[in-house]
Amino acid sequence: MDLYCGEYFNKGYGTFTVTKEGNNLYILFPTFKFILVHRQYDLFPQTDRRSSAANES
């Protein structure tokens, strides 16, 4: 999962970061932190679980 970590850019969403904490991947935006749940292969759907601030643990 470490290979997915890094900074990404999307024309619609702007710049965001993918990080790993424990066995989970997260998408970090300036004001939100979303959990990515591994489904299969390279599929990590975003869930509705999120933090209100990207710097929360």
C-alpha positions in Angstrom: 0.0 0.0 0.0 3.0 2.3 0.4 3.1 2.7 -3.4 -0.2 4.6 -3.4 1.1 7.2 -0.9 2.0 10.6 -2.3 0.6 13.8 -3.7 -1.8 13.8 -6.6 -3.5 16.5 -8.7 -7.0 16.4 -10.3 -8.4 19.2 -12.4 -11.7 19.0 -10.5 -10.4 18.3 -6.9 -7.1 20.1 -7.0 -4.1 18.8 -5.1 -4.6 16.1 -2.4 -2.4 13.7 -0.6 -2.8 9.9 0.0 -1.2 8.7 3.3 -1.0 5.4 5.2 -1.8 5.1 8.9 -1.7 1.5 10.2 -3.4 -0.7 7.6 -5.6 2.2 6.2 -5.1 4.6 3.4 -6.5 8.2 3.7 -7.1 11.0 1.3 -6.2 14.4 2.8 -7.7 17.6 1.6 -7.2 20.9 3.4 -10.4 20.5 5.5 -11.2 16.8 5.3 -9.6 13.4 5.8 -11.3 10.4 4.0 -10.7 6.7 4.7 -10.1 4.6 1.6 -11.2 1.0 2.1 -9.5 -1.7 0.0 -12.0 -3.7 -2.0 -9.9 -5.7 -4.5 -6.9 -5.3 -6.8 -6.3 -1.5 -7.1 -9.9 -0.5 -6.0 -10.1 1.7 -2.9 -13.5 3.3 -2.7 -13.8 6.3 -0.5 -16.2 5.9 2.4 -18.5 8.4 4.2 -16.3 8.1 7.2 -14.2 11.3 7.5 -12.6 13.7 10.0 -13.6 17.4 10.1 -9.9 18.4 9.9 -7.1 16.9 7.9 -4.6 17.1 10.7 -6.7 15.1 13.2 -5.3 11.7 14.2 
